[in-house]
Each structure stands twice: as C-alpha cells, then as structure tokens.
C-alpha cells in the first residue's frame, strides 16, 4: 500500500470507508458523508486562516494525509 502523502483525497476517503468495514450498500452514503465532512473542514480552515490574514489563500486538500487530519 502506498504512503498517505502520495494518495489522492478521493482514494483516501475510499480507504477510510473500506477500513471502517461499512456494511454493503452503505458505502456510497458513507463516502458522500466523508466528502461533506472534508468540505466543511476545508471551509473552517479557510475561515481560521482569514481571521489572521484576510487576503491569505488556503491551498486545497491534495493528499491523503490531509484527509486523515481533517476528517
């Protein structure tokens, strides 16, 4: 298995769903819920950064390690 730093966010979310042993038929709903949590976490991170520097631009999540940290 590859390192979390080289894995895309989509693949990492799928790995998390597989690791949690989600019941058959519920995988798609779990993936959607994790994607939503990731989007909320990214938004919260942008708000926190903007409090200190309103002109700062946060980078989008690009690695599986960031997904693990945020979700």
C-alpha positions, 0 to 999 in steps of 0.5 A: 500500500502506498504512503498517505502523502502520495494518495489522492483525497478521493482514494483516501476517503475510499480507504477510510470507508473500506477500513471502517468495514461499512456494511454493503450498500452503505458505502456510497452514503458513507463516502458522500458523508466523508466528502461533506465532512472534508468540505466543511473542514476545508471551509473552517480552515479557510475561515481560521486562516482569514481571521489572521490574514484576510487576503491569505489563500488556503491551498486545497486538500491534495493528499491523503494525509490531509484527509486523515487530519481533517476528517 
